[in-house]
C-alpha cells in the first residue's frame, strides 16, 4: 500500500490550495481516509476524514470547519482536501492516512495504519 500526498506549496493568507492523496494497493471504499497536519514544535493533529463505503460521511476539526472540504474520487483512487481561506496557523506538513472503515473514532491517529509522506503547506501573512 502506498499513499502519495501532493499539492502543498506557498500561499498568501486568504488563498486556497488543493491537496491530493493518491492511493495504491487499497480500495478507498474499504477505508476511512484522513488528513492530519503537524506544525513545527507541535504534535500532529486531526484535520478531516471521509468515510468508506459510499463516502457520504465526513468529519472536520473545529479549526478548519467551513474552510476545508474533503472529498474522494473512487475511480482515481484519490482523496482531496480543498483548503480555502488559508491562514498562517494552517502552516504545517499535511499527511494523508487510511484506516479500515468502521474501526473507530476518525480523529484517533493511532487507528490509521497507512500513512503518506506528507506535503508542506506554508501560508504567509
C-alpha positions in Angstrom: 0.0 0.0 0.0 1.2 3.5 -0.9 -0.3 6.9 -0.2 1.2 9.7 -2.2 0.3 13.2 -1.0 0.9 16.2 -3.2 -0.4 19.7 -3.8 1.4 21.6 -1.0 3.0 24.9 -1.6 3.3 28.5 -0.6 0.3 30.8 -0.5 -0.7 34.1 1.0 -3.3 34.4 3.7 -6.8 34.1 2.3 -5.6 31.9 -0.6 -6.5 28.4 -1.5 -4.8 25.1 -2.1 -6.0 21.6 -3.0 -4.1 18.6 -1.6 -4.3 15.2 -3.3 -3.6 11.8 -1.9 -3.3 9.1 -4.5 -3.7 5.6 -3.1 -2.4 2.4 -4.5 -2.8 -1.1 -3.2 -6.1 -0.5 -1.4 -9.7 0.2 -2.3 -10.9 3.5 -1.0 -14.4 2.2 -0.2 -12.9 -0.1 2.4 -11.1 2.6 4.2 -11.7 5.8 6.1 -9.3 8.3 4.7 -8.0 11.1 6.9 -5.8 14.2 6.7 -3.6 15.2 9.6 -1.1 18.0 10.0 1.9 18.8 12.0 3.2 22.3 12.6 6.8 22.9 13.9 7.0 22.2 17.6 3.5 20.8 17.8 2.0 17.4 17.8 0.3 16.0 14.8 -3.4 16.8 14.8 -6.5 15.6 13.0 -7.8 17.8 10.2 -10.5 15.9 8.3 -11.7 12.5 7.3 -14.1 10.9 4.9 -15.8 7.6 5.5 -15.5 4.4 3.4 -18.5 2.8 1.8 -20.4 5.4 -0.1 -18.2 8.1 1.3 -21.2 10.2 2.3 -19.8 11.0 5.8 -17.1 13.5 6.6 -15.6 15.0 9.7 -13.6 18.1 10.4 -11.6 19.6 13.1 -13.3 22.7 14.5 -10.3 24.9 13.4 -11.0 24.1 9.7 -14.7 23.6 9.6 -16.3 25.7 6.9 -13.0 26.4 5.2 -11.7 22.9 4.3 -13.6 20.2 2.3 -12.5 16.6 2.0 -13.7 14.5 -1.0 -12.7 11.4 -2.8 -12.8 10.1 -6.4 -13.1 6.3 -6.3 -12.3 5.9 -10.0 -9.0 7.7 -9.5 -8.5 6.1 -6.0 -7.6 9.6 -4.8 -8.7 11.7 -1.8 -8.6 15.5 -1.9 -8.5 18.3 0.7 -9.7 21.6 -0.7 -8.4 24.3 1.6 -9.9 27.8 1.3 -9.3 31.0 3.4 -6.0 29.7 4.5 -4.4 31.4 7.5 -0.8 31.4 8.8 -1.8 29.0 11.5 -2.6 26.4 8.8 1.1 26.2 8.0 2.1 22.6 8.5 3.1 19.4 6.9 -0.1 17.6 5.8 -0.3 13.9 5.9 -3.0 11.6 4.4 -3.7 8.3 6.1 -6.0 5.3 5.9 -7.7 3.1 8.4 -10.1 0.3 8.0 -13.7 1.5 7.6 -15.6 1.3 10.8 -12.6 0.7 13.0 -13.2 3.5 15.5 -13.0 7.2 16.0 -11.8 9.1 12.9 -9.7 11.6 14.8 -7.7 8.9 16.6 -4.3 9.0 14.9 -3.3 5.6 16.3 -6.1 3.8 14.4 -4.7 4.8 11.0 -2.5 2.0 9.6 -1.2 3.6 6.3 0.4 7.0 6.0 1.6 9.1 3.2 4.9 11.0 3.2 3.5 14.5 3.9 3.3 17.7 1.8 4.2 21.1 3.2 1.8 24.0 3.2 3.1 27.4 4.0 0.8 30.3 4.5 2.2 33.8 4.7 0.5 36.7 6.5 
